[in-house]
Amino acid sequence: GRVFNRQLGDFNSTTYYDKVVFENPTTYSASQYDSYGNRIYNAAADFDKNGAVTQSETYEAYYRYVEDALKFRGNFRAPRTVTFGMLFRF
């Protein structure tokens, strides 16, 4: 079983920014990028649309994801299997 009960403190406190602003060094620090060089900012998690995803928005996005995953988990069960066989003897 998986445990989906997570607290706000379980999520990274780093704020992820949409765009680089050279006046603010945190917008282009190494913590803003994943190991492939892509920005970690996610527009779907930016609920107030201010271009920054805070710890509380990450927490809210996680709970919305878990809610959706649990709601639609019945769609991803094992498919039905039909077996058909024939035997020919000569």
N, C-alpha and C positions, 0 to 999 in steps of 0.2 A: 504494500500500500504506500501511496504517496501522501505526504502531509502538505496541505496547502495553506495551513495557518502560518502566516508570516507576519512579522511586526514591521512597523515603519523603519526601525533601526537596522533591519536586515538588508536594506537596499543602500546602495552607494550614495553618499551625500553629495557627490559631485553633480553640479548643474551642467547639463549638456546644451550647447548652443547651436542654433541653426547655421549662422553665418559667422565668419571671422570678423572681428572688430579689432583693429590694431591698437586702439587705445586701451583695450581690455585684454591683457595677456592670457587670462584663463580661457578665452575663446579659441585660442590656437595652441594650447598646451597639449602634451602627449596624451593626457587623460581624455581628450575629446575624440580620439581615434581608436579604432580596434586594431588588431594585429595585422590586418590587411591594408590599413591606411584609409579606411572609410570612416566617415563621421558617425558617431554613436547616436546622435540626435535622431529621434523618431517623431515625425509630425503627428502620428496617430496618438501619441502619448502627451502631446502638448495641448491640454484641454483649454487653456486660456488663450492660446494662439499668440503668445508674446515672443516666440522664437527661442524659448528656453524651457527645458524639461527639468523640473526640480525633483527632489527626492519624493515629495508627496505625490507628484504627478506620476512618477514611476510606480509608486505603491498603488495608486488608483488604477493605472493601466494593467498592472499585474492582476489585480482582483477582477477587473473586467475580462481579462483573458481567461482566467480560471473559470469564471461564470459561464462564458461561452463554450469553453472546452467541456465542462460538465453537462451543459445543456445539450450539446450535439454529440456526445460520446456514443449514443446509440447508432449513429450513422456509420460508425467505423468498426462494426463487429465483423466477425468472420463471415465470409460469403456462404451462401447455400451451395451445397455440392450435390450434383446428380451424377450417379454412376450408371453407365449403360454398357452392357457386354454382349458379345455374340460368340458362338462357338460353331465352327464348321468342321465336320468329319467326312473324310472321303474314303 
